Amino acid sequence: MKCKVEKLCGGCQLLKFSRDEQAKKKREMVEAIMERAHLDVKVAPVVMAEDDLFYRNKVIVGFAKDKSRKVFSGLYAARSHRVINTSGCVMQPKLVNEIIDEITHLVDSMKIELYNERTGTGLLRHVMIRYAHSTNEVMVVFVTSTKMFPSRRNLVNVLVKKFPQIKTIIQNINPRQTSIVMQDESIVLYGKGYITDVLCGLKISFTASSFYQIHSGQCEKLYEMARQMLALRSQDRVLDTYCGVGTIGLTLARDCREVTGVELNADAVTMAKENAAQNGIRNVRFVAMDSTQFMKEARRFHQKYDAIVLDPPRAGTTNLFIESACSLQPNRILYISCDPKTQARDLIVFKRFGYYTDEIKLVDMFPNTEHIESIALLTKRKMRTNRIPFQQKAQPARPKGKGGRMARPANAHSSGFRKADSYPHRTKRKAKR
Ligand SMILES: C[S@@+](CC[C@H](N)C(=O)[O-])C[C@H]1O[C@@H](n2cnc3c(N)ncnc32)[C@H](O)[C@@H]1O
């Protein structure tokens, strides 16, 4: 496969290699990372994708003008903020490419002002397209520097008329001088503000700000692998941390007694609840909260989980998360990661708490790039020492609220635990004391 801008773009570092060569390289890379971390683990062969082109279901493009002042759009060149023309990119679905080309043409013909990163002036910063492979639904997000968006009505009308697959159009307002693409304020210009895909036989809806795996076909393989590795029993309680729109928890729900999903992004949690409802899944609940904070509360209320799943962002998790997860003493912990380096770092800390893994499995979620999704099942083994892995720093005392109770921060969400949720034997023992 040839790409005209392969070198300039830098997004597909492995495009020139065959599928087998890519599989070998990715596996060797993970083996080297695990070895460097002194983790004695076997790395399984990579589960490769049948469709390694046109797979990206999320694309963000910037805009610029060429020498003749004509607008073009594309990805940023590697390690820069220079837009290069990636029209017709072979990683993006054909429909997505057609929509991007049309938007670029409209931006040019409607003379929509482009945002200038250096001066912080202008209007249009980015366009994000999200695509649902199973349903062919498309979401378009215009990221603008101000709420004022003079040509938006025209733009929306032309786009939905030409592409009936576009089910929602959103304007996200990002007035800050930052490289972060989107900010919190959004206006739905057309449709419901979300699109729906079918994943592992479940209807899954997601909004512009919520996470959804980039390669839907490989994502199904990943979740099936997770199910098999966890081998849940009907009486098991599962905690799905960093749960996004609930995809992993919802696919596990039929195998176990109940699933609790925890996610920081309140938008994603709203979608997770909607996803449970639209699939008639009743043994799940979702909480908008920091995962570590949730587990600390779960511990306080003597909650027990047989399995904990974590699927954190690329930066991995924190020592405090690991400490809190291990303090709940689950039988197994399933760690899904999109960066084996941070996963290896975290696995070392899990080990200090007695949770070990023998094998890392790999799913190629990002064909033709250097990236890989890795998955590890950790089980509890006997601790070799009684030493506490690391001492927690003393926390500053929180101010007392009404009635002598600890005041909660104003923006804190609730774990939903009540005293009645505590395990009865523990409550009794406490009462005796
Ligand atoms: C890699 S995504 C995984 C989402 C989901 N498990 C999936 O497969 O679609 C990581 C998610 O963690 C969420 N997140 C980040 N920090 C968090 C935290 N401290 N507590 C809970 N969720 C967090 C992000 O909003 C994002 O949805």
The ligand as an ORCA input file, in Angstrom:
! r2SCAN-3c Opt
* xyz 0 1
  C      -9.119      4.038     27.418
  S     -10.692      4.669     27.861
  C     -11.557      3.166     28.196
  C     -13.063      3.256     28.113
  C     -13.817      1.935     28.099
  N     -13.294      0.987     29.037
  C     -13.885      1.348     26.705
  O     -13.278      0.312     26.452
  O     -14.556      1.916     25.847
  C     -10.337      5.369     29.437
  C     -11.527      6.004     30.115
  O     -11.150      6.364     31.438
  C     -11.806      7.565     31.797
  N     -11.052      8.121     32.947
  C      -9.897      8.827     32.933
  N      -9.485      9.069     34.197
  C     -10.400      8.487     35.026
  C     -10.508      8.374     36.441
  N      -9.588      8.913     37.246
  N     -11.547      7.696     36.947
  C     -12.495      7.152     36.135
  N     -12.435      7.225     34.788
  C     -11.403      7.879     34.238
  C     -11.788      8.382     30.523
  O     -12.792      9.368     30.541
  C     -12.057      7.271     29.473
  O     -13.427      7.130     29.233
*
